[in-house]
Amino acid sequence: MLPSTITDDAVLARRYFQEAVNSNPHEPRYLGFLAASTLAEGSIHKDGKVIRRGCYLMLDAIDA
């Protein structure tokens, strides 16, 4: 069984991947990880705006 803190872990992952992208914006893997964690966070909170942002980040990562 998954712990209830899994949602906190997803939010924290997105935060750290955002810091990684900010420190090295030319690394497409970081952008892909940020996109995936943003999509996960948006899905957890059922927030369409965050999900949409994650989709656009993923498209940018694919292009990179």
Secondary structure, DSSP 8 states (H G I E B T S, - for coil): ---TTHHHHHHHHHHHHHHHHHH-TT-HHHHHHHHHHHHHHHHHHT-HHHHHHHHHHHHHHHH-
